[in-house]
Amino acid sequence: EDRVRAYEACEEFKSTCTQLWHAGKSLKSASASSLPVRYYGYQLMRHVVSDKWSTLSSDAKQECQQTVLQCLSEGLGPATGTEPAIKNGLVCVAVDMMKISWPQHWPDCLAALLEVSRAGESQLELVLLVLIRLA
């Protein structure tokens, strides 16, 4: 019963919040206290990409793309120590965004991913996960 109420509250939040991307960005931060909270942040970001992308302005879309690249660039810590759900959350946001935007509206995406992959082991792993999921 508590789980159902929590689910309903989350769904209501997704349908009423006008700043979902920013809410997701805040919740996914490493300073968030729990794995479910961080994962929900990525789910909010993914919801924006999958359900609200067509309503975003060009500037907002570009901001979202830059945020995802920044998240990938920052990595998630040591490649072997990050929770798979968090990796999956970030990777799914990136892949969904690429499926919608690349190559027509995000022509430099692959070059940006290549640059990210050079930043370290964690970043390389994330980029490879993005490419695997994209295939």
N, C-alpha and C positions, 0 to 999 in steps of 0.2 A: 504494500500500500504506500509506504514512504517512497519507494522507488518510482511508482506511477506518478505520485505528486511531483517529485523532483523532475521527472521527464516532462510532465505537462508544463511546469514552470520554465524549464529550458526552452521548450517549443514556443511558449508564449513570448519569452524574451526575444527569440529569433524573429518572431513575426511583428513585434512592436518596436524594437530598438532601431533607431535611425542611424546609429553609429556602430554598427556591428563589426566592421573591420577594425576600428580602434579598440573596441571592447575585446575582441579576439587577440589583438596585438598585445594588449595589457595583460590578459590572462595567461598567454603562452610564455610570458617572460620567465626566465630562470628563477626570479625571486618569488614566483608564485609557490605556495607552500606544498601543494600536493600534485601528484601525477594526474588525477582526474581533472583538476582545475586547468592545468597546463594543456592537457589533451583537448578539453572543451574549447579552449582558446583557439586552437588550430581548427576545430570543427566549425567555429563561428566564421573564421576566415574562409574556410572551404565553402560554407553556405553562401557567403557573399559572391565567391567566384562562380559557383554553380547556379545560383538562383537570382542573383541581383546584378550580375556583370553587365548585362545589356542596359541597365538603367544608370550606370556610373558614367561620369564625365570622363573625357580623355585624360585630364589631369589626375583624377582619382584612380583610374586604371594604371597610369604610370606610377603613381605613388604605391599602389599595391604591388606592382612588379618590383619596384625598388626595395620594398619591405621584404619580399620573399628572397631576393638576392642577398640582402643584408643578413637575413636569418641564416641562409645557407653559408654565407661568408663567415659568420660568427661561429658556425659549427655548433655542436651540442656537447662538447666535452670530448674526452677520449673516445675513440671509435668503438671500443669494446665496452664502455661503461654506461652508455646512454640507454634508457628504456626504449625498447623497440616501438612502443606505442607513440612515443614522442617523435622518433625518427619518421615513423609512418605518417603521422599527422602533418609534419612539415613537407615531406615528399609528396603527399597527396595534394596539398595546396599548390605546390609548384607544378605538378603534372596537370592538374585541372586547368590551371592558368595557361600553361603552354598549349594545351589542346584547343583552347579558345583563341589565344592570341598569336601563336607562332605558326608560321613565319610572317604572315601578313602585317600584324600590328605590333610585333615584337621581333624585328629582324635581327637584332644583336643578341638574342637570347643565348644561342650556342656559344658565342664568343664570351659572353658574361659567365656562363657555366664553366667554360674552360679556365677562365681566370680564377673563379672560385675554387676549382679543383686543385689549383696550384698552391693554395693557402695552407694546406696541411692534410693529415690523414683523415681527420673527421670530415672535413669539407669534401675530400675526394670520395669518401664513402657515400656521403649524401648525394653528390652529383651522379655517381654510378647508380644509386638507387632510383634517382629521378629518371635516368636514361633507361634503366631496366623496365620501370613501370610505364614509361612512354611507349616502349616497343610493342 
